[in-house]
Amino acid sequence: MKRIRLALAALCLSTAALASDHLDSPRVVADPRVDIGDIYAWTSTDGRRLNLAMTIVGHVFDKDAEYAFHIDSGPRFPDTTARTDIVCRFASMAQADCLIGRDEAIQGDPSRPAGLLSASGRSRLFAGLRDDPFFNNVKGSRDAFDLATATLKQGVPRDAAGCPAWTPTQTAAILDRWRHTDGGPARNFLAGWTPAAIVLSVDLSLVDRGGPVLAVWADTTVDDVRIDRMGRPLTGNGLLAHLGNDEAADAYKLAYNAATPETADAFVPVIARSLALYDGYDGQCGNQLMIDHAAPPAARYTPLARLLADDRLWVDSASTTCTQLFAVELAALTGGDRWRKDCGGRTLHYDAVNVYRSLLASGTNDAITDGVRADDRQHSDAVFPFLAAPNDAKAAYR
């Protein structure tokens, strides 16, 4: 099946985003066993646990790698005062060794769907092949970006902040391509994809020492060298040298993956330039989330760029209602009262790619769609291990 994997990788490298973070740099393409596809974090329905999932593009784990979730906690957004690390190693697909903080450990075979309980019973682990819950019309997105690039090269004017003034006809054409696949109905490019998955359900008391508001990100490391990192969907894969050449994008992504949320301010300028392009996709400049109209044009997109560069997935663990990507961030903004009782984070059912792009284009959560609204499989946000079992008929990449 090596040929299938190589063909898929070639297609991925020619697209703007296979998934939230899949195959985002040459280094992770070279070893998909340490390539984070997506991460998810949300509060359990009984309000007692934090549920976490990380998909790995490769179908096995690297015995020399560490796979980690980092959970910062605090009393309110964006203030965090404590960190808990969950670090897992896999000697094989049937032997896991995870340390949660300093005292909680899970060791043994994590491959059974019921999961592996820690000795204390406060945490549960599953690791193995599952169906990928992320859904995305990759080809339609690529077609839209290609058309946008072509029109920019033809001389579409930009305002002082860099936002393109596409005509209504051009905007309609770009959005139409976004909603279709090869000119027909939109299709989920990831249908049937079966990555390795690391799934945890941990008591909140293990991760909320600083307070109920949690900021989650994940990384993979080999010999203490960070290979990949991710928090929110699409930031690392969609906003670094957006519409730029592949060489520049690869350099930014390699540097971005090596950074941490604390050291990511260096990427604010390049993210801001990408945000200027996104702001114009709905045909109107100046209506993006967190845009600063009082700032000079060069700083208009800096507030949102700084928020996104931090790249942590925020969860309000005091809430058991989880419906909206960016809910914690939105609740902190003026007019965000409707999200104050939403846990935010990211469940397996969020229409993440469309919400993310809509907030960047129009400041709303439903202005842009790639035409794919749900995954082809049924996942559960309540029943462990949450992600659907792989469909063996489609698990062709093992």
MOJOQUI-V213352 format. One record per backbone hydrogen bond with DSSP energy under -0.5 kcal/mol. NH is the residue of the N-H (numbers start at 0). CO is the residue of the C=O. Records with the same first field share a line. If there is no record, write none. Layout:
BEGIN
NH=CO + CO
END
This chain:
BEGIN
4=0
5=1
6=2
7=3
8=4
9=5
10=6
11=7
12=8
13=9 + 10
14=11
17=21
20=36
23=20
28=24
29=25
30=26
33=30
34=31
35=33
36=54
37=54
39=52
40=345
41=50
43=48
46=43
49=201
50=41 + 48
51=199
52=39
53=197
54=37
55=195
56=34
57=31
61=32
62=60
64=61
65=220
66=87
67=65 + 218
68=85
69=216
70=83
71=69 + 214
72=81
73=212
75=78
78=75
79=77
80=72
81=72
83=70
85=68
86=84 + 98
87=66
88=96
90=94
91=94
94=91
95=107
96=88
97=105
98=86
99=103
100=84 + 98
102=99
103=99
104=102
105=97
107=95
109=107
114=111
115=124
116=114
117=122
118=104
120=117
123=200
124=115
125=198
126=109
127=196
129=194
130=387
131=192
137=135
140=136
141=137
142=138
143=139
144=140
145=141
146=142
147=143
148=144
149=145
150=146
151=147
152=148
153=149
154=151
155=150
158=162
161=158
164=156
165=163
170=166
171=167
172=168
173=169
174=170
175=171
176=172
177=173
178=174
179=176
180=183
183=180
185=178
188=135 + 186
190=187
192=189
195=55 + 57
196=127
197=53
198=125 + 196
199=51
200=123
201=49
202=121
203=47
205=202
206=203
207=203
210=207
212=73
213=211 + 314
214=71
215=213 + 312
216=69
217=229
218=67
219=227
220=65
221=224
222=63
224=221
225=223
226=219
227=219
229=217
230=231
233=19
236=19
237=233
238=234
240=238
243=240
248=244
249=245
250=246
251=247
252=248
253=249
254=250
255=251
256=252
257=253
258=254 + 255
262=259
263=260
265=262
266=263
267=264
270=266
271=267
272=268
273=269
274=270
275=271
276=272
277=273
278=274
279=275 + 276
280=277
282=279
286=283
288=358
290=287
291=299
292=290
294=291
298=295
299=296
301=298
304=300
305=301
306=302
307=303
308=304
309=305
310=306
312=215
313=311
314=213
315=342
316=211 + 314
318=315
321=319
322=320
326=323
329=325
330=326
331=327 + 328
332=329
335=332
338=335
339=336
341=338
342=320
344=313
345=40
349=346
351=349
354=350
355=351
356=352
357=353
358=354
359=355
360=356
361=357
362=357 + 358
363=357
372=370
378=376
379=385
383=381
385=382
386=384
391=389
393=390
394=390
395=393
397=394
END
